[in-house]
Amino acid sequence: MAEEYNLSIPASLAKKIKERIEGTGFDSISSYVTYVLRELLAEDEKENELTKEDEEKIKERLRALGYLD
């Protein structure tokens, strides 16, 4: 089971979030904030992934330096 933490946010921010989620599928401020944070973390992870082209360049450099056959 995942560990849960309670976080506090300023009332003014909570009010803005509550207004933003009206009429959406989000049933709470917590569910919306969780969704937004997951999306941000996923974007960050994607940005840090190497492309196939990057991998090939690295392999070529390592071969040239004698680290790979």
C-alpha positions in Angstrom: 0.0 0.0 0.0 1.3 3.4 -0.9 2.3 5.7 1.9 0.2 8.9 2.1 1.2 12.4 3.3 -0.9 15.4 4.1 0.2 18.7 2.7 -1.0 22.2 3.4 -1.6 24.8 0.7 -2.6 28.4 1.2 -6.3 29.0 1.4 -6.2 31.4 -1.6 -4.6 28.7 -3.8 -7.2 26.1 -2.6 -9.9 28.5 -3.5 -8.5 29.0 -7.1 -8.2 25.2 -7.5 -11.7 24.7 -6.2 -13.0 27.2 -8.8 -11.0 25.6 -11.6 -12.3 22.0 -10.9 -15.9 23.0 -10.9 -17.7 21.0 -13.6 -14.8 18.7 -14.2 -14.3 15.0 -13.2 -12.2 16.0 -10.2 -14.1 15.5 -7.0 -11.6 17.1 -4.7 -8.7 19.5 -4.5 -6.5 16.6 -3.5 -7.4 14.6 -6.6 -6.7 17.5 -8.9 -3.3 18.4 -7.2 -2.3 14.7 -7.4 -3.1 14.6 -11.1 -1.2 17.8 -11.9 1.9 16.6 -9.9 1.9 13.3 -11.7 1.7 15.0 -15.1 4.6 17.3 -14.2 6.7 14.5 -13.0 6.0 12.5 -16.1 7.0 15.4 -18.3 10.2 15.8 -16.3 11.0 12.1 -16.8 10.4 12.2 -20.5 12.7 15.2 -20.9 15.5 13.2 -19.2 15.2 10.2 -21.5 17.8 9.6 -24.1 16.7 9.3 -27.7 17.9 6.4 -29.8 20.1 8.9 -31.7 21.6 10.0 -28.4 22.3 6.4 -27.4 24.0 5.7 -30.7 26.2 8.8 -30.4 27.3 7.8 -26.9 28.0 4.2 -28.1 30.1 5.6 -31.0 32.1 7.7 -28.6 32.7 4.8 -26.2 33.8 2.6 -29.2 36.2 5.3 -30.3 37.7 5.5 -26.8 38.1 1.7 -26.7 35.4 1.0 -24.0 33.1 -0.9 -26.4 33.9 -3.5 -29.0 
